[in-house]
Amino acid sequence: MLRYNLNKHFKLRGITYPARYLMEIGLTKQSAYNVARGNFVSLSPEHLEKLCLALNCTPNDLMEWEPGKNVVNPEAQSLQKLRPVQLTDLKNFINSLPYEKMNEIIAQIEEAKINSSK
């Protein structure tokens, strides 16, 4: 089953008040509250574009896939790329790293930022 996982992106971006953030990027108050609470079935292309532009991501980044029981050979499906990644609490992950690894990770992040802007 495909589903949106926006909370993961809000947490990773340090967005503590998702509804307020969604209103700031142009969603109506009602839409913002519904999306922030996960009380929606689909997003309009306009809302999806606003989210992607604001979060600097693609629609695929906002979606996750959990194969249903009737899916034969889920490992071979292209949707496998959308399987949820378990690392959603980046702050705790970083806090658990030894100090000497921090500069290494910071350098990799900086390199990724440079490569993504090309």
GUKOL-253527 format. One record per atom (N, C-alpha, C): residue number from 1; residue in one letter; atom name; x, y, z. Coordinates in Angstrom, 2 decimals, decimal comma. Layout:
n|res|atom|c1|c2|c3
NUM|a|CA|X|Y|Z
...
***
This chain:
n|res|atom|c1|c2|c3
1|m|N|0,84|-1,18|0,00
1|m|CA|0,00|0,00|0,00
1|m|C|0,89|1,24|0,00
2|l|N|0,60|2,14|-0,89
2|l|CA|1,28|3,42|-0,94
2|l|C|0,64|4,38|0,05
3|r|N|1,48|5,16|0,73
3|r|CA|0,97|6,18|1,64
3|r|C|1,99|7,31|1,74
4|y|N|1,50|8,47|2,11
4|y|CA|2,38|9,61|2,34
4|y|C|2,93|9,52|3,76
5|n|N|4,20|9,88|3,93
5|n|CA|4,78|9,99|5,26
5|n|C|5,43|11,36|5,36
6|l|N|4,60|12,33|5,67
6|l|CA|5,09|13,70|5,76
6|l|C|5,74|13,98|7,10
7|n|N|5,30|13,30|8,14
7|n|CA|5,86|13,54|9,47
7|n|C|7,36|13,31|9,50
8|k|N|7,83|12,31|8,76
8|k|CA|9,27|12,04|8,68
8|k|C|10,00|13,28|8,15
9|h|N|9,46|13,89|7,12
9|h|CA|10,10|15,07|6,54
9|h|C|10,02|16,27|7,46
10|f|N|8,89|16,42|8,14
10|f|CA|8,78|17,52|9,09
10|f|C|9,82|17,37|10,20
11|k|N|9,97|16,17|10,73
11|k|CA|10,96|15,93|11,80
11|k|C|12,38|16,18|11,31
12|l|N|12,70|15,65|10,14
12|l|CA|14,06|15,81|9,61
12|l|C|14,40|17,26|9,32
13|r|N|13,41|18,06|8,98
13|r|CA|13,63|19,48|8,68
13|r|C|13,47|20,37|9,91
14|g|N|13,16|19,76|11,06
14|g|CA|13,01|20,53|12,29
14|g|C|11,73|21,35|12,33
15|i|N|10,71|20,91|11,60
15|i|CA|9,43|21,63|11,57
15|i|C|8,58|21,11|12,72
16|t|N|8,45|21,92|13,77
16|t|CA|7,73|21,47|14,96
16|t|C|6,24|21,77|14,90
17|y|N|5,85|22,70|14,06
17|y|CA|4,44|23,04|13,91
17|y|C|4,04|22,89|12,44
18|p|N|3,79|21,64|12,01
18|p|CA|3,52|21,38|10,59
18|p|C|2,36|22,17|10,02
19|a|N|1,26|22,30|10,76
19|a|CA|0,10|23,02|10,22
19|a|C|0,47|24,47|9,92
20|r|N|1,16|25,11|10,82
20|r|CA|1,58|26,50|10,61
20|r|C|2,50|26,58|9,39
21|y|N|3,43|25,66|9,29
21|y|CA|4,35|25,61|8,15
21|y|C|3,58|25,45|6,84
22|l|N|2,62|24,55|6,82
22|l|CA|1,84|24,31|5,61
22|l|C|1,03|25,53|5,21
23|m|N|0,52|26,28|6,19
23|m|CA|-0,20|27,51|5,87
23|m|C|0,76|28,55|5,30
24|e|N|1,99|28,59|5,83
24|e|CA|2,99|29,55|5,33
24|e|C|3,36|29,27|3,88
25|i|N|3,31|28,01|3,45
25|i|CA|3,67|27,71|2,06
25|i|C|2,46|27,77|1,12
26|g|N|1,28|28,11|1,67
26|g|CA|0,15|28,38|0,80
26|g|C|-1,05|27,47|0,90
27|l|N|-1,06|26,51|1,82
27|l|CA|-2,25|25,68|1,99
27|l|C|-3,26|26,43|2,84
28|t|N|-4,54|26,17|2,60
28|t|CA|-5,57|26,79|3,42
28|t|C|-5,47|26,21|4,83
29|k|N|-6,10|26,90|5,77
29|k|CA|-6,05|26,45|7,16
29|k|C|-6,58|25,02|7,29
30|q|N|-7,72|24,74|6,69
30|q|CA|-8,32|23,40|6,80
30|q|C|-7,44|22,34|6,15
31|s|N|-6,93|22,64|4,95
31|s|CA|-6,04|21,69|4,27
31|s|C|-4,77|21,46|5,08
32|a|N|-4,21|22,53|5,61
32|a|CA|-2,98|22,42|6,40
32|a|C|-3,20|21,52|7,61
33|y|N|-4,30|21,71|8,33
33|y|CA|-4,57|20,87|9,50
33|y|C|-4,81|19,42|9,10
34|n|N|-5,52|19,19|8,02
34|n|CA|-5,76|17,82|7,56
34|n|C|-4,46|17,13|7,17
35|v|N|-3,62|17,82|6,43
35|v|CA|-2,35|17,23|6,01
35|v|C|-1,43|17,02|7,21
36|a|N|-1,35|17,99|8,09
36|a|CA|-0,48|17,87|9,27
36|a|C|-0,89|16,70|10,16
37|r|N|-2,18|16,43|10,25
37|r|CA|-2,68|15,33|11,07
37|r|C|-2,73|14,00|10,33
38|g|N|-2,48|14,03|9,03
38|g|CA|-2,54|12,81|8,24
38|g|C|-3,96|12,41|7,90
39|n|N|-4,91|13,34|8,02
39|n|CA|-6,32|13,07|7,72
39|n|C|-6,64|13,42|6,26
40|f|N|-5,97|12,75|5,35
40|f|CA|-6,25|12,98|3,93
40|f|C|-5,97|11,69|3,17
41|v|N|-6,62|11,54|2,04
41|v|CA|-6,42|10,36|1,22
41|v|C|-5,47|10,68|0,07
42|s|N|-5,57|11,88|-0,46
42|s|CA|-4,71|12,27|-1,57
42|s|C|-4,37|13,75|-1,45
43|l|N|-3,37|14,15|-2,20
43|l|CA|-2,98|15,55|-2,28
43|l|C|-3,21|16,03|-3,70
44|s|N|-3,69|17,24|-3,83
44|s|CA|-3,84|17,79|-5,17
44|s|C|-2,45|18,01|-5,75
45|p|N|-2,34|17,99|-7,06
45|p|CA|-1,03|18,27|-7,67
45|p|C|-0,46|19,62|-7,22
46|e|N|-1,32|20,60|-7,02
46|e|CA|-0,87|21,92|-6,56
46|e|C|-0,26|21,83|-5,17
47|h|N|-0,94|21,14|-4,24
47|h|CA|-0,41|20,99|-2,88
47|h|C|0,87|20,16|-2,88
48|l|N|0,88|19,12|-3,69
48|l|CA|2,06|18,27|-3,78
48|l|C|3,27|19,07|-4,28
49|e|N|3,04|19,90|-5,28
49|e|CA|4,12|20,74|-5,79
49|e|C|4,61|21,71|-4,74
50|k|N|3,69|22,34|-4,01
50|k|CA|4,09|23,27|-2,95
50|k|C|4,94|22,57|-1,89
51|l|N|4,52|21,37|-1,50
51|l|CA|5,29|20,61|-0,52
51|l|C|6,68|20,27|-1,05
52|c|N|6,74|19,79|-2,27
52|c|CA|8,03|19,40|-2,85
52|c|C|8,97|20,61|-2,98
53|l|N|8,44|21,74|-3,39
53|l|CA|9,27|22,94|-3,50
53|l|C|9,75|23,40|-2,13
54|a|N|8,88|23,39|-1,15
54|a|CA|9,24|23,86|0,19
54|a|C|10,21|22,91|0,89
55|l|N|10,04|21,60|0,68
55|l|CA|10,89|20,61|1,35
55|l|C|12,07|20,17|0,49
56|n|N|12,16|20,75|-0,72
56|n|CA|13,23|20,42|-1,66
56|n|C|13,33|18,90|-1,87
57|c|N|12,22|18,32|-2,32
57|c|CA|12,16|16,87|-2,51
57|c|C|11,29|16,55|-3,72
58|t|N|11,12|15,28|-4,00
58|t|CA|10,25|14,83|-5,08
58|t|C|9,03|14,15|-4,47
59|p|N|7,97|13,95|-5,25
59|p|CA|6,82|13,22|-4,72
59|p|C|7,20|11,83|-4,19
60|n|N|8,15|11,17|-4,87
60|n|CA|8,60|9,86|-4,38
60|n|C|9,16|9,94|-2,97
61|d|N|9,83|11,05|-2,65
61|d|CA|10,40|11,20|-1,31
61|d|C|9,33|11,27|-0,24
62|l|N|8,14|11,72|-0,61
62|l|CA|7,06|11,89|0,36
62|l|C|6,23|10,63|0,55
63|m|N|6,46|9,63|-0,31
63|m|CA|5,64|8,42|-0,26
63|m|C|6,44|7,22|0,23
64|e|N|5,71|6,28|0,82
64|e|CA|6,29|5,01|1,26
64|e|C|5,41|3,88|0,78
65|w|N|6,01|2,71|0,63
65|w|CA|5,27|1,54|0,17
65|w|C|5,51|0,38|1,10
66|e|N|4,44|-0,22|1,54
66|e|CA|4,46|-1,47|2,30
66|e|C|3,71|-2,48|1,46
67|p|N|4,38|-3,56|1,03
67|p|CA|3,68|-4,52|0,18
67|p|C|2,56|-5,23|0,93
68|g|N|1,44|-5,41|0,27
68|g|CA|0,34|-6,16|0,84
68|g|C|0,62|-7,65|0,80
69|k|N|-0,21|-8,40|1,47
69|k|CA|-0,03|-9,86|1,53
69|k|C|-0,17|-10,52|0,16
70|n|N|-0,91|-9,88|-0,73
70|n|CA|-1,15|-10,47|-2,05
70|n|C|-0,07|-10,14|-3,07
71|v|N|0,96|-9,39|-2,70
71|v|CA|2,03|-9,02|-3,62
71|v|C|3,01|-10,18|-3,72
72|v|N|3,18|-10,67|-4,93
72|v|CA|4,10|-11,77|-5,18
72|v|C|5,50|-11,20|-5,41
73|n|N|6,48|-11,74|-4,71
73|n|CA|7,88|-11,36|-4,86
73|n|C|8,08|-9,85|-4,71
74|p|N|7,76|-9,27|-3,54
74|p|CA|7,87|-7,82|-3,37
74|p|C|9,29|-7,28|-3,56
75|e|N|10,31|-8,12|-3,31
75|e|CA|11,69|-7,67|-3,45
75|e|C|12,03|-7,29|-4,90
76|a|N|11,31|-7,85|-5,85
76|a|CA|11,56|-7,58|-7,27
76|a|C|10,77|-6,39|-7,80
77|q|N|9,92|-5,81|-7,00
77|q|CA|9,08|-4,70|-7,45
77|q|C|9,86|-3,38|-7,46
78|s|N|9,60|-2,56|-8,45
78|s|CA|10,22|-1,23|-8,50
78|s|C|9,79|-0,38|-7,31
79|l|N|8,61|-0,64|-6,79
79|l|CA|8,13|0,12|-5,63
79|l|C|9,00|-0,13|-4,39
80|q|N|9,85|-1,12|-4,43
80|q|CA|10,74|-1,43|-3,32
80|q|C|11,56|-0,20|-2,92
81|k|N|11,84|0,68|-3,90
81|k|CA|12,59|1,91|-3,63
81|k|C|11,85|2,82|-2,66
82|l|N|10,55|2,62|-2,53
82|l|CA|9,74|3,47|-1,65
82|l|C|9,50|2,84|-0,28
83|r|N|10,18|1,75|0,02
83|r|CA|10,03|1,13|1,34
83|r|C|10,53|2,11|2,39
84|p|N|9,87|2,17|3,54
84|p|CA|10,27|3,14|4,57
84|p|C|11,67|2,87|5,10
85|v|N|12,41|3,94|5,30
85|v|CA|13,71|3,87|5,95
85|v|C|13,45|4,06|7,44
86|q|N|14,08|3,27|8,25
86|q|CA|13,80|3,30|9,68
86|q|C|14,43|4,48|10,42
87|l|N|15,39|5,15|9,82
87|l|CA|16,06|6,26|10,48
87|l|C|15,22|7,53|10,37
88|t|N|14,35|7,77|11,35
88|t|CA|13,53|8,98|11,31
88|t|C|13,92|9,96|12,41
89|d|N|14,68|9,53|13,39
89|d|CA|15,08|10,43|14,46
89|d|C|16,56|10,76|14,30
90|l|N|16,85|11,68|13,42
90|l|CA|18,22|12,03|13,08
90|l|C|18,97|12,60|14,28
91|k|N|18,30|13,37|15,10
91|k|CA|18,95|13,98|16,26
91|k|C|19,50|12,90|17,20
92|n|N|18,70|11,91|17,53
92|n|CA|19,17|10,84|18,40
92|n|C|20,27|10,02|17,74
93|f|N|20,15|9,79|16,44
93|f|CA|21,18|9,07|15,71
93|f|C|22,51|9,81|15,80
94|i|N|22,48|11,10|15,54
94|i|CA|23,71|11,90|15,58
94|i|C|24,27|11,93|16,99
95|n|N|23,42|12,07|17,99
95|n|CA|23,88|12,09|19,37
95|n|C|24,54|10,78|19,79
96|s|N|24,22|9,69|19,13
96|s|CA|24,80|8,40|19,49
96|s|C|26,16|8,15|18,83
97|l|N|26,55|9,02|17,89
97|l|CA|27,82|8,83|17,19
97|l|C|28,99|9,31|18,03
98|p|N|30,15|8,65|17,89
98|p|CA|31,35|9,15|18,55
98|p|C|31,76|10,50|17,96
99|y|N|32,33|11,35|18,78
99|y|CA|32,68|12,70|18,36
99|y|C|33,59|12,70|17,13
100|e|N|34,54|11,78|17,08
100|e|CA|35,50|11,78|15,97
100|e|C|34,84|11,50|14,62
101|k|N|33,64|10,93|14,60
101|k|CA|32,93|10,67|13,34
101|k|C|32,17|11,90|12,85
102|m|N|31,97|12,88|13,71
102|m|CA|31,17|14,05|13,35
102|m|C|31,75|14,82|12,17
103|n|N|33,06|15,12|12,18
103|n|CA|33,67|15,87|11,07
103|n|C|33,54|15,11|9,76
104|e|N|33,67|13,80|9,83
104|e|CA|33,51|12,96|8,65
104|e|C|32,11|13,11|8,06
105|i|N|31,12|13,06|8,92
105|i|CA|29,72|13,16|8,48
105|i|C|29,41|14,56|7,98
106|i|N|29,92|15,57|8,65
106|i|CA|29,70|16,95|8,22
106|i|C|30,29|17,16|6,83
107|a|N|31,47|16,61|6,57
107|a|CA|32,09|16,72|5,25
107|a|C|31,24|16,03|4,19
108|q|N|30,69|14,87|4,52
108|q|CA|29,84|14,16|3,57
108|q|C|28,56|14,93|3,28
109|i|N|28,00|15,56|4,31
109|i|CA|26,78|16,36|4,12
109|i|C|27,09|17,57|3,23
110|e|N|28,20|18,23|3,49
110|e|CA|28,58|19,38|2,67
110|e|C|28,79|18,96|1,21
111|e|N|29,41|17,81|1,00
111|e|CA|29,62|17,31|-0,35
111|e|C|28,29|17,01|-1,04
112|a|N|27,37|16,42|-0,29
112|a|CA|26,04|16,12|-0,84
112|a|C|25,30|17,40|-1,21
113|k|N|25,43|18,44|-0,40
113|k|CA|24,79|19,72|-0,70
113|k|C|25,35|20,31|-1,99
114|i|N|26,66|20,25|-2,14
114|i|CA|27,30|20,78|-3,34
114|i|C|26,86|20,00|-4,57
115|n|N|26,86|18,66|-4,46
115|n|CA|26,47|17,82|-5,59
115|n|C|25,01|17,97|-5,97
116|s|N|24,15|18,23|-4,99
116|s|CA|22,73|18,37|-5,29
116|s|C|22,39|19,69|-5,96
117|s|N|23,27|20,68|-5,83
117|s|CA|22,98|21,97|-6,45
117|s|C|23,52|22,05|-7,88
118|k|N|24,19|21,01|-8,34
118|k|CA|24,73|21,01|-9,71
118|k|C|23,70|20,66|-10,72
***
